[in-house]
Amino acid sequence: MSVEPPPYARIAAELRRRIEAGELCPGDRVPSTRAITQRWGVAMATATKALAVLRQEGLVRAVPGVGTVVCAVPRAPRSAAVAAGRLMEGSSEESAARRRLVRAGIAIADAEGAAALTMRRLAAELGTSAMSLYRHVQNRDQLLALMVDAAYGEAALPALAPPDWRSCLELSARAQWRLYRKHPWLAAAMNLARPLLAPNGMRHVEWALAALEGLGLDANTRMHAAVSLFGFVRGCAVDLAAEQEAGRASGVTGDQWMQVQEARMAALLSDGTFPAFTAARADAGLDLSGESRFTFGLDRHLDGLAALIAAAA
């Protein structure tokens, strides 16, 4: 007569299977005790014991301020498709359900910011239970990765590239910029130090690398040029989410906020401490909008690449 393992052991076994299968890689967060109690319907003590088993086995460790993450132990690498949680996994019915989750998640993040996106909030939007969502995504992190990939997929690059490298890079950069303006949360969701494996985002890097081939630049230089351009556009957009949240919380637009600060700025500049700044600011043609900063920076970025290419030639 077989004895069914206790709940904590079953939960630990499921998480162990995910780690060993490569679904959870070193550094990935595993479900918190609260998430375990919600997903498996167990007590907090049971969830704590399940994670303790994995820690004793050396599979996970606690990171202050982050949570419990998978240890850096050798595991079979998962593919980019699994890491990003590609939308086309599973049956057509499952894929359709996952797409619906992703579209709803993007709508919430667009309207209320990424911080408002929780599994409970998403379930309420879809008229279902939070537990049912876990049949389609492992956790919020995977949902966010799916959302990032889907958002980048909206910026389809043409089948036929422009004839010169500069036009190619500008086309991609401006497509990314439009995406970040449409989805203010997207730039902050990316991290080039620990990037999400979003295939649709990687296509922009691939596009730039292809455009720079045959120009005398070595592979290391081409890769740095492509990734730096991607990072430049993201850097220009990373404040969009904070601006959206500030406007939503205060009801004051960015232009209105600047008008309110005008008197304080005038007082700051009145004693002549910043003469160059004061003189430039007084120029009638000054335009320092987000769009102008992006355009100026993009042009100078491409000018620098042009000089590098000319030197290599």
C-alpha positions in Angstrom: 0.0 0.0 0.0 1.6 3.3 -1.1 1.6 6.3 1.1 0.9 9.6 -0.5 3.7 12.2 0.2 2.8 15.1 2.4 1.8 18.4 0.6 5.1 20.1 1.3 7.0 17.3 -0.4 4.7 17.4 -3.5 5.3 21.1 -3.8 9.0 20.7 -3.4 9.0 17.9 -6.0 7.2 20.1 -8.5 9.6 23.0 -8.1 12.6 20.6 -8.2 11.3 19.3 -11.5 11.1 22.8 -12.9 14.6 23.6 -11.8 16.0 20.3 -13.2 14.1 20.8 -16.5 15.6 24.2 -16.9 12.2 26.0 -16.6 13.7 27.8 -13.7 17.4 28.8 -14.3 20.1 30.1 -11.9 19.0 33.5 -10.6 15.3 33.0 -11.4 12.9 33.6 -8.6 10.9 30.7 -7.3 7.4 31.2 -6.0 7.3 32.9 -2.6 5.6 31.3 0.4 2.6 33.6 -0.2 2.4 32.6 -3.9 2.7 28.9 -2.9 -0.2 29.2 -0.4 -2.3 30.8 -3.0 -1.4 28.4 -5.8 -1.5 25.1 -3.9 -4.0 26.1 -1.3 -1.8 25.2 1.6 -0.9 26.8 4.9 2.1 29.2 5.2 4.0 26.6 7.3 3.6 24.1 4.5 4.9 26.5 1.9 7.9 27.5 4.2 8.8 23.8 4.7 8.7 23.1 0.9 11.2 25.9 0.3 13.3 24.7 3.2 13.6 21.3 1.5 14.9 22.9 -1.7 17.4 25.0 0.3 18.7 22.0 2.1 19.2 20.3 -1.3 21.2 23.3 -2.4 18.8 24.1 -5.2 17.6 27.5 -4.0 18.8 30.3 -1.7 17.3 33.3 0.0 18.4 36.7 -1.3 17.5 39.7 0.9 15.2 42.1 -0.8 14.6 39.8 -3.7 13.2 36.5 -2.4 14.2 32.9 -3.0 16.1 32.3 -6.2 17.6 29.2 -8.0 21.2 28.6 -7.0 24.0 28.9 -9.7 24.4 25.2 -10.1 25.0 23.6 -13.5 21.7 22.7 -15.2 20.8 21.8 -18.8 20.3 25.1 -20.5 16.8 26.0 -21.6 16.2 27.4 -25.1 15.4 31.1 -25.7 11.9 30.0 -26.5 11.3 28.4 -23.1 13.1 31.2 -21.3 10.9 33.8 -22.8 7.8 31.7 -22.5 7.0 31.9 -26.2 3.3 32.5 -27.0 3.0 29.5 -29.3 3.8 26.8 -26.7 1.3 24.0 -26.3 -2.0 23.4 -28.1 -3.7 26.1 -30.1 -6.3 26.4 -27.4 -3.6 26.9 -24.7 -1.8 29.4 -27.0 -5.0 31.4 -27.5 -5.6 31.5 -23.7 -2.0 32.7 -23.1 -2.4 35.4 -25.7 -5.5 36.6 -24.0 -3.6 36.8 -20.7 -0.8 38.7 -22.4 -3.2 41.2 -24.1 -5.0 41.8 -20.8 -1.7 42.3 -19.0 -0.5 44.8 -21.5 -3.7 46.7 -21.3 -3.4 46.9 -17.5 0.2 48.0 -17.6 -0.5 50.6 -20.3 -3.3 52.1 -18.4 -2.1 51.8 -14.8 1.6 51.0 -14.9 3.4 47.7 -14.4 3.2 47.9 -10.6 -0.6 47.5 -10.9 -0.2 44.2 -12.7 -0.7 41.3 -10.3 -2.1 37.9 -10.9 -5.2 38.8 -8.8 -5.7 42.0 -10.7 -5.4 40.2 -14.0 -7.8 37.5 -12.9 -10.4 40.1 -12.0 -10.0 41.7 -15.4 -10.6 38.4 -17.1 -13.4 37.4 -14.8 -11.7 34.3 -13.5 -9.7 33.1 -10.4 -6.0 33.9 -9.9 -5.4 30.2 -9.5 -6.6 29.4 -13.0 -4.0 31.7 -14.5 -1.2 29.4 -13.4 -2.3 26.8 -15.9 -1.0 29.2 -18.6 1.9 31.0 -17.0 4.3 30.0 -14.2 4.2 33.3 -12.4 4.1 37.1 -12.8 7.7 37.2 -14.0 7.0 34.9 -16.9 3.8 36.9 -17.7 5.9 40.0 -17.9 8.4 38.3 -20.2 5.6 37.3 -22.5 4.3 40.9 -22.4 7.7 42.3 -23.3 8.1 39.9 -26.2 4.6 40.6 -27.5 5.1 44.4 -27.2 8.3 44.3 -29.2 6.5 42.1 -31.8 4.3 45.1 -32.6 7.3 46.8 -34.2 7.6 44.6 -37.3 10.7 45.3 -39.3 10.3 45.3 -43.1 11.3 42.3 -45.1 13.4 44.6 -47.4 15.9 46.7 -45.5 16.9 50.2 -46.6 20.0 50.3 -48.8 22.4 51.9 -46.3 23.4 51.1 -42.8 22.4 54.4 -41.3 18.8 54.3 -42.6 18.5 50.7 -41.3 19.6 51.7 -37.8 17.5 54.8 -37.7 14.4 52.8 -38.8 14.8 50.3 -36.0 15.6 52.9 -33.4 12.5 55.0 -34.2 10.4 51.9 -34.2 11.6 51.1 -30.7 11.0 54.7 -29.6 7.4 54.6 -30.8 6.9 51.3 -28.9 8.2 52.8 -25.7 5.9 55.9 -26.1 3.0 53.5 -26.6 3.9 51.2 -23.7 5.6 53.4 -21.1 6.3 50.4 -18.8 8.3 48.5 -21.5 11.6 50.3 -21.1 11.7 49.9 -17.4 10.8 46.2 -17.8 14.0 45.6 -19.7 17.4 45.3 -18.1 20.5 45.0 -20.3 22.6 43.7 -17.4 20.2 40.7 -17.1 18.1 40.9 -20.2 14.9 39.0 -20.8 15.3 36.6 -23.7 12.6 38.3 -25.8 13.0 37.1 -29.4 11.1 40.0 -30.8 13.4 42.4 -29.1 16.4 40.5 -30.2 15.3 41.0 -33.8 16.2 44.7 -33.5 19.8 43.7 -32.4 19.9 41.2 -35.3 18.8 43.9 -37.7 21.5 46.3 -36.6 24.2 43.6 -36.7 23.2 42.7 -40.3 23.2 46.4 -41.3 26.8 46.8 -40.0 28.2 43.8 -41.8 30.8 44.3 -44.5 31.8 47.8 -43.3 35.2 46.9 -41.9 34.0 46.5 -38.3 35.0 43.4 -36.3 32.3 41.3 -34.6 33.0 42.8 -31.2 32.6 46.3 -32.4 29.4 45.5 -34.4 27.9 43.8 -31.3 28.7 46.8 -29.1 27.3 49.2 -31.7 24.0 47.2 -32.0 23.5 46.7 -28.2 24.5 50.3 -27.4 22.0 51.7 -29.9 19.3 49.4 -28.3 20.3 50.7 -24.9 20.4 54.3 -26.0 16.7 54.2 -27.1 15.7 52.4 -23.9 17.6 55.0 -21.8 15.7 57.8 -23.5 12.4 56.1 -22.7 13.1 54.8 -19.2 11.5 57.9 -17.5 8.3 57.6 -19.4 6.8 55.2 -16.8 7.7 57.5 -13.9 6.2 60.4 -15.8 3.0 58.5 -16.5 2.7 57.5 -12.8 3.3 61.0 -11.6 0.7 62.4 -13.9 -1.8 59.7 -12.9 -1.2 60.2 -9.2 -1.2 64.0 -9.2 -3.4 64.9 -12.1 -0.7 67.3 -13.3 0.9 66.9 -16.7 4.6 67.3 -17.3 4.1 70.7 -19.0 1.9 71.9 -16.1 4.6 70.8 -13.6 7.3 72.7 -15.5 5.1 75.8 -15.4 4.7 75.5 -11.6 8.5 75.2 -11.3 9.2 78.3 -13.4 9.3 80.7 -10.4 11.7 78.4 -8.5 13.9 78.0 -11.5 14.0 81.8 -12.1 15.0 82.3 -8.4 17.8 79.7 -8.7 19.3 81.4 -11.8 18.9 84.9 -10.5 22.2 85.2 -8.7 24.3 84.3 -11.8 25.6 81.0 -10.4 24.8 79.2 -13.7 25.5 81.8 -16.5 25.9 79.4 -19.4 22.7 77.6 -18.4 20.8 80.9 -18.1 22.0 82.1 -21.5 21.1 78.8 -23.3 17.7 78.7 -21.6 16.9 82.3 -22.8 17.3 81.3 -26.4 13.9 81.6 -28.1 14.6 78.5 -30.2 15.3 76.2 -27.3 13.4 72.9 -27.5 14.2 70.3 -24.8 11.3 67.9 -25.1 11.7 64.2 -24.9 11.3 63.9 -28.6 14.0 66.5 -29.3 16.4 64.8 -26.9 15.8 61.5 -28.5 16.3 62.8 -32.1 19.5 64.8 -31.1 21.0 61.8 -29.3 20.1 59.4 -32.1 21.7 61.6 -34.7 24.9 62.1 -32.7 25.0 58.3 -31.9 24.9 57.5 -35.7 27.4 60.3 -36.4 29.8 58.6 -34.1 29.2 55.2 -35.8 29.8 56.9 -39.2 33.2 58.2 -38.0 34.1 54.7 -36.7 33.1 53.1 -40.0 35.1 55.7 -41.9 38.2 55.0 -39.8 37.8 51.3 -40.3 37.5 51.7 -44.0 
